[in-house]
Structures are given as structure tokens and as C-alpha cells.
Amino acid sequence: MRADAPTCGPNDRLQDVRARLGDWDTCFVLDAGGVLLGRLGRSALRSDDDVSAEEAMTDGPSTIRPSARLDWSLARMAKNDLTSLPVTTSQGRFLGLLTREDAEAAL
């Protein structure tokens, strides 16, 4: 799991989020308590719109728990054509990002 995945708040402006992402092409929108609200994907981040992260995010991204088995997680990513899955607690608190590449390497 990548604990360094970028995060932002719902009121952060897209242009500010883009400026601090570096090589990342996604950003996770968290509330003040660290609960995952949504995800800013490539299309939102490429947009020139000057809107808040909350306005541009995709609500309720699919997540996994830290206890999820790697083989199961990989199968889920393959089935849904995903390159990564956010890892959250049962209360929705964001912990990090499991990438397909990292999971395959670990297996």
C-alpha cells in the first residue's frame, strides 16, 4: 500500500491541487477527519475548470480494507479494469492506495 498517495480537502481548488501533485494522476478527497469522500481522476485533473475538489470529484470510489488478500484485490482490479484501489478502514478513513503493480510485485 502506498501511504504517500496525494490527498486534498473538498474545498481545495483544482488548480491548487494540480500544482502539488507531481507525477501523480489522481488525488483523494478527504473530509477533516480523514474519511474518503471521493477521487479526482485524470479527466478532472486535466480540466481547466476553476472549481473545488468536491465539485470535480467522483463520489464514493470503490475501496478495500487493509485485511483484504492481495490475490483477491488483484482479481477485483482485473475484473473492473482498475490500476489501483484506495484502502480505507471500516469507518471510511483513508489509509493509502494499493496499486496493481505493487500487488503483483508482492505476490
Backbone as XML, in Angstrom:
<?xml version="1.0"?>
<chain id="A" units="angstrom">
  <residue number="1" name="MET">
    <atom name="N" x="0.832" y="-1.176" z="0.000"/>
    <atom name="CA" x="0.000" y="0.000" z="0.000"/>
    <atom name="C" x="0.881" y="1.245" z="0.000"/>
  </residue>
  <residue number="2" name="ARG">
    <atom name="N" x="0.505" y="2.193" z="-0.812"/>
    <atom name="CA" x="1.221" y="3.472" z="-0.885"/>
    <atom name="C" x="0.584" y="4.450" z="0.094"/>
  </residue>
  <residue number="3" name="ALA">
    <atom name="N" x="1.290" y="4.786" z="1.141"/>
    <atom name="CA" x="0.786" y="5.741" z="2.126"/>
    <atom name="C" x="1.016" y="7.182" z="1.680"/>
  </residue>
  <residue number="4" name="ASP">
    <atom name="N" x="1.741" y="7.360" z="0.580"/>
    <atom name="CA" x="2.063" y="8.709" z="0.105"/>
    <atom name="C" x="1.120" y="9.203" z="-0.994"/>
  </residue>
  <residue number="5" name="ALA">
    <atom name="N" x="0.014" y="8.513" z="-1.205"/>
    <atom name="CA" x="-0.941" y="8.950" z="-2.223"/>
    <atom name="C" x="-1.454" y="10.343" z="-1.874"/>
  </residue>
  <residue number="6" name="PRO">
    <atom name="N" x="-1.586" y="11.208" z="-2.873"/>
    <atom name="CA" x="-1.985" y="12.589" z="-2.596"/>
    <atom name="C" x="-3.437" y="12.710" z="-2.146"/>
  </residue>
  <residue number="7" name="THR">
    <atom name="N" x="-3.650" y="13.639" z="-1.237"/>
    <atom name="CA" x="-4.987" y="13.914" z="-0.730"/>
    <atom name="C" x="-5.235" y="15.422" z="-0.764"/>
  </residue>
  <residue number="8" name="CYS">
    <atom name="N" x="-6.488" y="15.776" z="-0.695"/>
    <atom name="CA" x="-6.875" y="17.181" z="-0.631"/>
    <atom name="C" x="-8.190" y="17.277" z="0.114"/>
  </residue>
  <residue number="9" name="GLY">
    <atom name="N" x="-8.583" y="18.482" z="0.421"/>
    <atom name="CA" x="-9.857" y="18.724" z="1.067"/>
    <atom name="C" x="-10.927" y="19.051" z="0.041"/>
  </residue>
  <residue number="10" name="PRO">
    <atom name="N" x="-12.176" y="18.936" z="0.404"/>
    <atom name="CA" x="-13.257" y="19.198" z="-0.548"/>
    <atom name="C" x="-13.293" y="20.634" z="-1.047"/>
  </residue>
  <residue number="11" name="ASN">
    <atom name="N" x="-12.786" y="21.583" z="-0.265"/>
    <atom name="CA" x="-12.815" y="22.988" z="-0.668"/>
    <atom name="C" x="-11.563" y="23.434" z="-1.419"/>
  </residue>
  <residue number="12" name="ASP">
    <atom name="N" x="-10.562" y="22.561" z="-1.548"/>
    <atom name="CA" x="-9.353" y="22.907" z="-2.297"/>
    <atom name="C" x="-9.716" y="23.135" z="-3.760"/>
  </residue>
  <residue number="13" name="ARG">
    <atom name="N" x="-9.100" y="24.135" z="-4.363"/>
    <atom name="CA" x="-9.346" y="24.447" z="-5.772"/>
    <atom name="C" x="-8.529" y="23.517" z="-6.658"/>
  </residue>
  <residue number="14" name="LEU">
    <atom name="N" x="-9.121" y="23.116" z="-7.785"/>
    <atom name="CA" x="-8.443" y="22.184" z="-8.694"/>
    <atom name="C" x="-7.070" y="22.684" z="-9.123"/>
  </residue>
  <residue number="15" name="GLN">
    <atom name="N" x="-6.953" y="23.962" z="-9.422"/>
    <atom name="CA" x="-5.652" y="24.471" z="-9.878"/>
    <atom name="C" x="-4.600" y="24.321" z="-8.784"/>
  </residue>
  <residue number="16" name="ASP">
    <atom name="N" x="-4.969" y="24.470" z="-7.515"/>
    <atom name="CA" x="-4.026" y="24.290" z="-6.412"/>
    <atom name="C" x="-3.661" y="22.817" z="-6.236"/>
  </residue>
  <residue number="17" name="VAL">
    <atom name="N" x="-4.654" y="21.944" z="-6.392"/>
    <atom name="CA" x="-4.406" y="20.502" z="-6.279"/>
    <atom name="C" x="-3.441" y="20.063" z="-7.368"/>
  </residue>
  <residue number="18" name="ARG">
    <atom name="N" x="-3.715" y="20.468" z="-8.615"/>
    <atom name="CA" x="-2.836" y="20.098" z="-9.749"/>
    <atom name="C" x="-1.400" y="20.546" z="-9.514"/>
  </residue>
  <residue number="19" name="ALA">
    <atom name="N" x="-1.239" y="21.710" z="-8.943"/>
    <atom name="CA" x="0.104" y="22.279" z="-8.742"/>
    <atom name="C" x="0.953" y="21.457" z="-7.786"/>
  </residue>
  <residue number="20" name="ARG">
    <atom name="N" x="0.348" y="20.700" z="-6.913"/>
    <atom name="CA" x="1.140" y="19.958" z="-5.928"/>
    <atom name="C" x="1.165" y="18.442" z="-6.141"/>
  </residue>
  <residue number="21" name="LEU">
    <atom name="N" x="0.626" y="17.957" z="-7.255"/>
    <atom name="CA" x="0.546" y="16.510" z="-7.476"/>
    <atom name="C" x="1.835" y="15.860" z="-7.962"/>
  </residue>
  <residue number="22" name="GLY">
    <atom name="N" x="2.706" y="16.601" z="-8.598"/>
    <atom name="CA" x="3.912" y="15.983" z="-9.147"/>
    <atom name="C" x="3.539" y="14.985" z="-10.231"/>
  </residue>
  <residue number="23" name="ASP">
    <atom name="N" x="4.031" y="13.748" z="-10.121"/>
    <atom name="CA" x="3.793" y="12.718" z="-11.129"/>
    <atom name="C" x="2.473" y="11.977" z="-10.947"/>
  </residue>
  <residue number="24" name="TRP">
    <atom name="N" x="1.770" y="12.233" z="-9.883"/>
    <atom name="CA" x="0.507" y="11.539" z="-9.619"/>
    <atom name="C" x="-0.568" y="12.000" z="-10.593"/>
  </residue>
  <residue number="25" name="ASP">
    <atom name="N" x="-1.464" y="11.081" z="-10.971"/>
    <atom name="CA" x="-2.576" y="11.432" z="-11.854"/>
    <atom name="C" x="-3.928" y="11.225" z="-11.171"/>
  </residue>
  <residue number="26" name="THR">
    <atom name="N" x="-3.903" y="11.231" z="-9.843"/>
    <atom name="CA" x="-5.114" y="11.082" z="-9.049"/>
    <atom name="C" x="-4.917" y="11.774" z="-7.709"/>
  </residue>
  <residue number="27" name="CYS">
    <atom name="N" x="-6.017" y="12.126" z="-7.077"/>
    <atom name="CA" x="-5.969" y="12.725" z="-5.747"/>
    <atom name="C" x="-7.235" y="12.312" z="-5.013"/>
  </residue>
  <residue number="28" name="PHE">
    <atom name="N" x="-7.094" y="12.000" z="-3.741"/>
    <atom name="CA" x="-8.221" y="11.547" z="-2.938"/>
    <atom name="C" x="-8.732" y="12.689" z="-2.075"/>
  </residue>
  <residue number="29" name="VAL">
    <atom name="N" x="-10.030" y="12.901" z="-2.128"/>
    <atom name="CA" x="-10.674" y="13.998" z="-1.412"/>
    <atom name="C" x="-11.143" y="13.466" z="-0.052"/>
  </residue>
  <residue number="30" name="LEU">
    <atom name="N" x="-10.605" y="14.079" z="1.011"/>
    <atom name="CA" x="-10.907" y="13.634" z="2.377"/>
    <atom name="C" x="-11.576" y="14.741" z="3.162"/>
  </residue>
  <residue number="31" name="ASP">
    <atom name="N" x="-12.452" y="14.344" z="4.095"/>
    <atom name="CA" x="-13.014" y="15.345" z="4.996"/>
    <atom name="C" x="-12.006" y="15.637" z="6.103"/>
  </residue>
  <residue number="32" name="ALA">
    <atom name="N" x="-12.355" y="16.506" z="7.030"/>
    <atom name="CA" x="-11.425" y="16.926" z="8.085"/>
    <atom name="C" x="-10.994" y="15.760" z="8.975"/>
  </residue>
  <residue number="33" name="GLY">
    <atom name="N" x="-11.793" y="14.705" z="9.042"/>
    <atom name="CA" x="-11.457" y="13.537" z="9.842"/>
    <atom name="C" x="-10.719" y="12.452" z="9.088"/>
  </residue>
  <residue number="34" name="GLY">
    <atom name="N" x="-10.362" y="12.724" z="7.827"/>
    <atom name="CA" x="-9.623" y="11.745" z="7.028"/>
    <atom name="C" x="-10.499" y="10.714" z="6.338"/>
  </residue>
  <residue number="35" name="VAL">
    <atom name="N" x="-11.811" y="10.927" z="6.330"/>
    <atom name="CA" x="-12.728" y="10.000" z="5.665"/>
    <atom name="C" x="-12.749" y="10.295" z="4.167"/>
  </residue>
  <residue number="36" name="LEU">
    <atom name="N" x="-12.648" y="9.236" z="3.379"/>
    <atom name="CA" x="-12.629" y="9.355" z="1.924"/>
    <atom name="C" x="-14.006" y="9.750" z="1.395"/>
  </residue>
  <residue number="37" name="LEU">
    <atom name="N" x="-14.063" y="10.880" z="0.713"/>
    <atom name="CA" x="-15.304" y="11.376" z="0.127"/>
    <atom name="C" x="-15.385" y="11.091" z="-1.365"/>
  </residue>
  <residue number="38" name="GLY">
    <atom name="N" x="-14.235" y="11.167" z="-2.040"/>
    <atom name="CA" x="-14.225" y="10.992" z="-3.480"/>
    <atom name="C" x="-12.824" y="10.969" z="-4.030"/>
  </residue>
  <residue number="39" name="ARG">
    <atom name="N" x="-12.764" y="10.897" z="-5.344"/>
    <atom name="CA" x="-11.480" y="10.797" z="-6.036"/>
    <atom name="C" x="-11.467" y="11.751" z="-7.224"/>
  </residue>
  <residue number="40" name="LEU">
    <atom name="N" x="-10.357" y="12.432" z="-7.380"/>
    <atom name="CA" x="-10.128" y="13.248" z="-8.572"/>
    <atom name="C" x="-9.284" y="12.400" z="-9.524"/>
  </residue>
  <residue number="41" name="GLY">
    <atom name="N" x="-9.860" y="12.043" z="-10.641"/>
    <atom name="CA" x="-9.152" y="11.240" z="-11.629"/>
    <atom name="C" x="-8.510" y="12.099" z="-12.697"/>
  </residue>
  <residue number="42" name="ARG">
    <atom name="N" x="-7.974" y="11.442" z="-13.718"/>
    <atom name="CA" x="-7.254" y="12.133" z="-14.792"/>
    <atom name="C" x="-8.090" y="13.206" z="-15.467"/>
  </residue>
  <residue number="43" name="SER">
    <atom name="N" x="-9.332" y="12.875" z="-15.806"/>
    <atom name="CA" x="-10.143" y="13.844" z="-16.555"/>
    <atom name="C" x="-10.440" y="15.080" z="-15.712"/>
  </residue>
  <residue number="44" name="ALA">
    <atom name="N" x="-10.733" y="14.907" z="-14.440"/>
    <atom name="CA" x="-10.988" y="16.064" z="-13.577"/>
    <atom name="C" x="-9.729" y="16.903" z="-13.427"/>
  </residue>
  <residue number="45" name="LEU">
    <atom name="N" x="-8.593" y="16.246" z="-13.273"/>
    <atom name="CA" x="-7.345" y="16.972" z="-13.060"/>
    <atom name="C" x="-6.838" y="17.656" z="-14.330"/>
  </residue>
  <residue number="46" name="ARG">
    <atom name="N" x="-7.240" y="17.171" z="-15.490"/>
    <atom name="CA" x="-6.841" y="17.807" z="-16.753"/>
    <atom name="C" x="-7.739" y="18.989" z="-17.108"/>
  </residue>
  <residue number="47" name="SER">
    <atom name="N" x="-8.855" y="19.085" z="-16.441"/>
    <atom name="CA" x="-9.812" y="20.148" z="-16.728"/>
    <atom name="C" x="-9.243" y="21.512" z="-16.359"/>
  </residue>
  <residue number="48" name="ASP">
    <atom name="N" x="-9.611" y="22.504" z="-17.118"/>
    <atom name="CA" x="-9.197" y="23.877" z="-16.828"/>
    <atom name="C" x="-10.194" y="24.587" z="-15.923"/>
  </residue>
  <residue number="49" name="ASP">
    <atom name="N" x="-11.243" y="23.887" z="-15.521"/>
    <atom name="CA" x="-12.259" y="24.493" z="-14.673"/>
    <atom name="C" x="-11.662" y="24.936" z="-13.345"/>
  </residue>
  <residue number="50" name="ASP">
    <atom name="N" x="-12.076" y="26.101" z="-12.895"/>
    <atom name="CA" x="-11.641" y="26.602" z="-11.595"/>
    <atom name="C" x="-12.758" y="26.310" z="-10.590"/>
  </residue>
  <residue number="51" name="VAL">
    <atom name="N" x="-12.814" y="25.049" z="-10.176"/>
    <atom name="CA" x="-13.854" y="24.598" z="-9.250"/>
    <atom name="C" x="-13.196" y="23.933" z="-8.041"/>
  </residue>
  <residue number="52" name="SER">
    <atom name="N" x="-14.008" y="23.635" z="-7.046"/>
    <atom name="CA" x="-13.495" y="22.945" z="-5.863"/>
    <atom name="C" x="-13.322" y="21.461" z="-6.162"/>
  </residue>
  <residue number="53" name="ALA">
    <atom name="N" x="-12.525" y="20.812" z="-5.338"/>
    <atom name="CA" x="-12.331" y="19.371" z="-5.470"/>
    <atom name="C" x="-13.662" y="18.642" z="-5.323"/>
  </residue>
  <residue number="54" name="GLU">
    <atom name="N" x="-14.489" y="19.119" z="-4.410"/>
    <atom name="CA" x="-15.792" y="18.489" z="-4.189"/>
    <atom name="C" x="-16.670" y="18.537" z="-5.444"/>
  </residue>
  <residue number="55" name="GLU">
    <atom name="N" x="-16.602" y="19.639" z="-6.169"/>
    <atom name="CA" x="-17.403" y="19.779" z="-7.391"/>
    <atom name="C" x="-16.882" y="18.883" z="-8.515"/>
  </residue>
  <residue number="56" name="ALA">
    <atom name="N" x="-15.596" y="18.607" z="-8.534"/>
    <atom name="CA" x="-14.984" y="17.856" z="-9.635"/>
    <atom name="C" x="-14.817" y="16.369" z="-9.341"/>
  </residue>
  <residue number="57" name="MET">
    <atom name="N" x="-14.921" y="15.970" z="-8.080"/>
    <atom name="CA" x="-14.604" y="14.583" z="-7.709"/>
    <atom name="C" x="-15.676" y="13.597" z="-8.149"/>
  </residue>
  <residue number="58" name="THR">
    <atom name="N" x="-15.255" y="12.347" z="-8.247"/>
    <atom name="CA" x="-16.169" y="11.228" z="-8.411"/>
    <atom name="C" x="-16.491" y="10.745" z="-7.007"/>
  </residue>
  <residue number="59" name="ASP">
    <atom name="N" x="-17.771" y="10.722" z="-6.669"/>
    <atom name="CA" x="-18.189" y="10.330" z="-5.324"/>
    <atom name="C" x="-17.965" y="8.848" z="-5.062"/>
  </residue>
  <residue number="60" name="GLY">
    <atom name="N" x="-17.685" y="8.537" z="-3.798"/>
    <atom name="CA" x="-17.669" y="7.174" z="-3.304"/>
    <atom name="C" x="-16.903" y="6.162" z="-4.123"/>
  </residue>
  <residue number="61" name="PRO">
    <atom name="N" x="-15.600" y="6.351" z="-4.291"/>
    <atom name="CA" x="-14.841" y="5.356" z="-5.063"/>
    <atom name="C" x="-14.840" y="3.997" z="-4.374"/>
  </residue>
  <residue number="62" name="SER">
    <atom name="N" x="-14.721" y="2.964" z="-5.161"/>
    <atom name="CA" x="-14.632" y="1.602" z="-4.642"/>
    <atom name="C" x="-13.371" y="1.474" z="-3.799"/>
  </residue>
  <residue number="63" name="THR">
    <atom name="N" x="-13.470" y="0.833" z="-2.648"/>
    <atom name="CA" x="-12.344" y="0.704" z="-1.721"/>
    <atom name="C" x="-12.157" y="-0.738" z="-1.276"/>
  </residue>
  <residue number="64" name="ILE">
    <atom name="N" x="-11.033" y="-0.974" z="-0.604"/>
    <atom name="CA" x="-10.786" y="-2.253" z="0.054"/>
    <atom name="C" x="-10.317" y="-1.976" z="1.479"/>
  </residue>
  <residue number="65" name="ARG">
    <atom name="N" x="-10.367" y="-2.990" z="2.292"/>
    <atom name="CA" x="-9.893" y="-2.899" z="3.672"/>
    <atom name="C" x="-8.439" y="-3.366" z="3.739"/>
  </residue>
  <residue number="66" name="PRO">
    <atom name="N" x="-7.712" y="-2.953" z="4.779"/>
    <atom name="CA" x="-6.309" y="-3.378" z="4.900"/>
    <atom name="C" x="-6.158" y="-4.894" z="5.040"/>
  </residue>
  <residue number="67" name="SER">
    <atom name="N" x="-7.202" y="-5.569" z="5.464"/>
    <atom name="CA" x="-7.138" y="-7.023" z="5.649"/>
    <atom name="C" x="-7.415" y="-7.801" z="4.361"/>
  </residue>
  <residue number="68" name="ALA">
    <atom name="N" x="-7.751" y="-7.125" z="3.285"/>
    <atom name="CA" x="-8.065" y="-7.810" z="2.020"/>
    <atom name="C" x="-6.842" y="-8.574" z="1.507"/>
  </residue>
  <residue number="69" name="ARG">
    <atom name="N" x="-7.072" y="-9.791" z="1.042"/>
    <atom name="CA" x="-5.981" y="-10.592" z="0.484"/>
    <atom name="C" x="-5.540" y="-10.001" z="-0.849"/>
  </residue>
  <residue number="70" name="LEU">
    <atom name="N" x="-4.234" y="-10.057" z="-1.104"/>
    <atom name="CA" x="-3.689" y="-9.488" z="-2.335"/>
    <atom name="C" x="-4.247" y="-10.163" z="-3.587"/>
  </residue>
  <residue number="71" name="ASP">
    <atom name="N" x="-4.365" y="-11.493" z="-3.574"/>
    <atom name="CA" x="-4.867" y="-12.186" z="-4.763"/>
    <atom name="C" x="-6.311" y="-11.774" z="-5.056"/>
  </residue>
  <residue number="72" name="TRP">
    <atom name="N" x="-7.116" y="-11.633" z="-4.020"/>
    <atom name="CA" x="-8.498" y="-11.183" z="-4.185"/>
    <atom name="C" x="-8.534" y="-9.746" z="-4.706"/>
  </residue>
  <residue number="73" name="SER">
    <atom name="N" x="-7.682" y="-8.892" z="-4.151"/>
    <atom name="CA" x="-7.627" y="-7.493" z="-4.573"/>
    <atom name="C" x="-7.212" y="-7.377" z="-6.035"/>
  </residue>
  <residue number="74" name="LEU">
    <atom name="N" x="-6.231" y="-8.163" z="-6.442"/>
    <atom name="CA" x="-5.795" y="-8.163" z="-7.841"/>
    <atom name="C" x="-6.911" y="-8.637" z="-8.767"/>
  </residue>
  <residue number="75" name="ALA">
    <atom name="N" x="-7.615" y="-9.678" z="-8.369"/>
    <atom name="CA" x="-8.723" y="-10.181" z="-9.188"/>
    <atom name="C" x="-9.806" y="-9.112" z="-9.326"/>
  </residue>
  <residue number="76" name="ARG">
    <atom name="N" x="-10.081" y="-8.398" z="-8.267"/>
    <atom name="CA" x="-11.078" y="-7.320" z="-8.313"/>
    <atom name="C" x="-10.629" y="-6.198" z="-9.248"/>
  </residue>
  <residue number="77" name="MET">
    <atom name="N" x="-9.352" y="-5.842" z="-9.169"/>
    <atom name="CA" x="-8.841" y="-4.798" z="-10.068"/>
    <atom name="C" x="-8.931" y="-5.248" z="-11.527"/>
  </residue>
  <residue number="78" name="ALA">
    <atom name="N" x="-8.556" y="-6.495" z="-11.791"/>
    <atom name="CA" x="-8.602" y="-7.009" z="-13.165"/>
    <atom name="C" x="-10.041" y="-7.049" z="-13.679"/>
  </residue>
  <residue number="79" name="LYS">
    <atom name="N" x="-10.954" y="-7.533" z="-12.856"/>
    <atom name="CA" x="-12.361" y="-7.643" z="-13.253"/>
    <atom name="C" x="-12.951" y="-6.279" z="-13.603"/>
  </residue>
  <residue number="80" name="ASN">
    <atom name="N" x="-12.563" y="-5.256" z="-12.869"/>
    <atom name="CA" x="-13.123" y="-3.921" z="-13.056"/>
    <atom name="C" x="-12.204" y="-2.992" z="-13.850"/>
  </residue>
  <residue number="81" name="ASP">
    <atom name="N" x="-11.126" y="-3.547" z="-14.416"/>
    <atom name="CA" x="-10.159" y="-2.791" z="-15.208"/>
    <atom name="C" x="-9.631" y="-1.578" z="-14.446"/>
  </residue>
  <residue number="82" name="LEU">
    <atom name="N" x="-9.198" y="-1.817" z="-13.203"/>
    <atom name="CA" x="-8.651" y="-0.770" z="-12.337"/>
    <atom name="C" x="-7.145" y="-0.954" z="-12.191"/>
  </residue>
  <residue number="83" name="THR">
    <atom name="N" x="-6.437" y="0.148" z="-12.034"/>
    <atom name="CA" x="-4.994" y="0.067" z="-11.787"/>
    <atom name="C" x="-4.663" y="0.244" z="-10.311"/>
  </residue>
  <residue number="84" name="SER">
    <atom name="N" x="-5.683" y="0.621" z="-9.516"/>
    <atom name="CA" x="-5.447" y="0.809" z="-8.086"/>
    <atom name="C" x="-6.765" y="0.814" z="-7.330"/>
  </residue>
  <residue number="85" name="LEU">
    <atom name="N" x="-6.650" y="0.622" z="-6.021"/>
    <atom name="CA" x="-7.806" y="0.703" z="-5.129"/>
    <atom name="C" x="-7.400" y="1.434" z="-3.855"/>
  </residue>
  <residue number="86" name="PRO">
    <atom name="N" x="-8.209" y="2.401" z="-3.413"/>
    <atom name="CA" x="-7.940" y="3.046" z="-2.130"/>
    <atom name="C" x="-8.185" y="2.062" z="-0.991"/>
  </residue>
  <residue number="87" name="VAL">
    <atom name="N" x="-7.375" y="2.182" z="0.038"/>
    <atom name="CA" x="-7.511" y="1.339" z="1.222"/>
    <atom name="C" x="-8.075" y="2.213" z="2.345"/>
  </residue>
  <residue number="88" name="THR">
    <atom name="N" x="-9.189" y="1.765" z="2.932"/>
    <atom name="CA" x="-9.832" y="2.519" z="3.999"/>
    <atom name="C" x="-10.173" y="1.601" z="5.165"/>
  </residue>
  <residue number="89" name="THR">
    <atom name="N" x="-10.369" y="2.229" z="6.322"/>
    <atom name="CA" x="-10.871" y="1.495" z="7.484"/>
    <atom name="C" x="-12.360" y="1.247" z="7.291"/>
  </residue>
  <residue number="90" name="SER">
    <atom name="N" x="-12.956" y="0.463" z="8.184"/>
    <atom name="CA" x="-14.394" y="0.215" z="8.087"/>
    <atom name="C" x="-15.208" y="1.492" z="8.317"/>
  </residue>
  <residue number="91" name="GLN">
    <atom name="N" x="-14.598" y="2.500" z="8.920"/>
    <atom name="CA" x="-15.262" y="3.793" z="9.112"/>
    <atom name="C" x="-15.029" y="4.739" z="7.930"/>
  </residue>
  <residue number="92" name="GLY">
    <atom name="N" x="-14.286" y="4.289" z="6.922"/>
    <atom name="CA" x="-14.055" y="5.084" z="5.732"/>
    <atom name="C" x="-12.812" y="5.955" z="5.771"/>
  </residue>
  <residue number="93" name="ARG">
    <atom name="N" x="-12.023" y="5.835" z="6.839"/>
    <atom name="CA" x="-10.806" y="6.652" z="6.946"/>
    <atom name="C" x="-9.763" y="6.154" z="5.944"/>
  </residue>
  <residue number="94" name="PHE">
    <atom name="N" x="-9.234" y="7.073" z="5.150"/>
    <atom name="CA" x="-8.271" y="6.755" z="4.093"/>
    <atom name="C" x="-6.918" y="6.392" z="4.688"/>
  </residue>
  <residue number="95" name="LEU">
    <atom name="N" x="-6.375" y="5.244" z="4.264"/>
    <atom name="CA" x="-5.066" y="4.787" z="4.738"/>
    <atom name="C" x="-3.994" y="4.853" z="3.666"/>
  </residue>
  <residue number="96" name="GLY">
    <atom name="N" x="-4.393" y="4.672" z="2.408"/>
    <atom name="CA" x="-3.419" y="4.671" z="1.329"/>
    <atom name="C" x="-4.007" y="4.078" z="0.065"/>
  </residue>
  <residue number="97" name="LEU">
    <atom name="N" x="-3.120" y="3.716" z="-0.851"/>
    <atom name="CA" x="-3.530" y="3.240" z="-2.169"/>
    <atom name="C" x="-2.781" y="1.952" z="-2.511"/>
  </residue>
  <residue number="98" name="LEU">
    <atom name="N" x="-3.535" y="0.931" z="-2.879"/>
    <atom name="CA" x="-2.935" y="-0.310" z="-3.370"/>
    <atom name="C" x="-2.938" y="-0.258" z="-4.888"/>
  </residue>
  <residue number="99" name="THR">
    <atom name="N" x="-1.749" y="-0.303" z="-5.484"/>
    <atom name="CA" x="-1.670" y="-0.320" z="-6.945"/>
    <atom name="C" x="-1.554" y="-1.757" z="-7.431"/>
  </residue>
  <residue number="100" name="ARG">
    <atom name="N" x="-2.019" y="-1.986" z="-8.621"/>
    <atom name="CA" x="-1.917" y="-3.318" z="-9.217"/>
    <atom name="C" x="-0.461" y="-3.724" z="-9.342"/>
  </residue>
  <residue number="101" name="GLU">
    <atom name="N" x="0.376" y="-2.788" z="-9.754"/>
    <atom name="CA" x="1.809" y="-3.054" z="-9.913"/>
    <atom name="C" x="2.448" y="-3.498" z="-8.595"/>
  </residue>
  <residue number="102" name="ASP">
    <atom name="N" x="2.150" y="-2.794" z="-7.515"/>
    <atom name="CA" x="2.713" y="-3.148" z="-6.206"/>
    <atom name="C" x="2.185" y="-4.499" z="-5.722"/>
  </residue>
  <residue number="103" name="ALA">
    <atom name="N" x="0.899" y="-4.758" z="-5.942"/>
    <atom name="CA" x="0.313" y="-6.029" z="-5.520"/>
    <atom name="C" x="0.909" y="-7.207" z="-6.287"/>
  </residue>
  <residue number="104" name="GLU">
    <atom name="N" x="1.080" y="-7.020" z="-7.597"/>
    <atom name="CA" x="1.690" y="-8.081" z="-8.415"/>
    <atom name="C" x="3.123" y="-8.345" z="-7.984"/>
  </residue>
  <residue number="105" name="ALA">
    <atom name="N" x="3.859" y="-7.304" z="-7.692"/>
    <atom name="CA" x="5.248" y="-7.467" z="-7.254"/>
    <atom name="C" x="5.320" y="-8.181" z="-5.908"/>
  </residue>
  <residue number="106" name="ALA">
    <atom name="N" x="4.376" y="-7.899" z="-5.029"/>
    <atom name="CA" x="4.382" y="-8.521" z="-3.706"/>
    <atom name="C" x="4.038" y="-10.010" z="-3.781"/>
  </residue>
  <residue number="107" name="LEU">
    <atom name="N" x="3.246" y="-10.386" z="-4.769"/>
    <atom name="CA" x="2.894" y="-11.805" z="-4.927"/>
    <atom name="C" x="3.991" y="-12.528" z="-5.695"/>
  </residue>
</chain>
